Amino acid sequence: MTKHQLWCSVCGGTSFSDRPILWDALAAEWQLAPHERAYVDRQQGTACNGCGCNLRSIALSNAIRTAVGTDATLKEFADTHTAHCLSVLEVNEAGNLTPVLRTLPGRVFAAYPEIDMQALPYQTDSFDLILHSDTLEHVAQPLLALAECKRVLQPGGALCFTVPIIIGRLSRSRAGLPPSYHGAPTTGADDYRVQTEFGADAWTYLIQAGFEAVSLNAVDFPSALAMSAKKPIERPS
């Protein structure tokens, strides 16, 4: 596969550094082959030297830029009148995108797990844009969480998010399996516990939750993927 020059859609940077992220026990729990471990490490550990965003965050940035229809970097877009008119819900911190998102006057932050994604405390049709990054895999009922995101989106609004995806397998629940945690080798907090390991069918969760069309945004495939979907606009009866 031909590798292209990496470009950071958050700040425009082209200089990147790599560091390993996964530890042996987690790779074993996921039953990762060496090539799968390598691309997950790139997803999480290859980062822009300019703003610190890793490939996962850059993929999410690309999804946001596509959803709002801009070719500008995310930082440049955040300074525009259009961006300042958006109502944005950020569920959990979206990595190094969060400092950019904080500049938006219409941004609402929902700390996870204090805010239950399965019962969002917001009115229906409240937000133009909803974002979350590597959070859904920790939610017990991901379909319910996605349906809640759809509910609180305005018609035509977009949900953009990332989850870790192993593209060579199908998604599976970790119910009945030994507990597995993200974060660090010593992490054992419930909110870091993995409930779902997402695979090539991850996009189908959005369809099952009521969205009608799904977009995938890839960076250095298969290292980093972000998904997006828009809430359908009601058709006249």
Buried (B, 14 or more C-beta within 10 A) or exposed (E): EEEEEBBBBBBBBEEBEEEEBBEEEBBEBBEBEEEBBBBBBBBBBBBBEBBBBBBBBBBBBBBBBBBBEBEBBBBBBBEEEEBEEBBBBBBBBBBBBBBBBEEBEBBBBBEBBEBBBBEBEBEEEBBBBBBBBBBBBBBBEBBBBBBBBBBBBBEEBBBBBBBBBBEEBEBEEBEEEEEBBBEEEEEEEEBBBBBBBBBBEBBEBBEEBBBEEBBBBEBBBBBBBBBBBBBBEEEEE
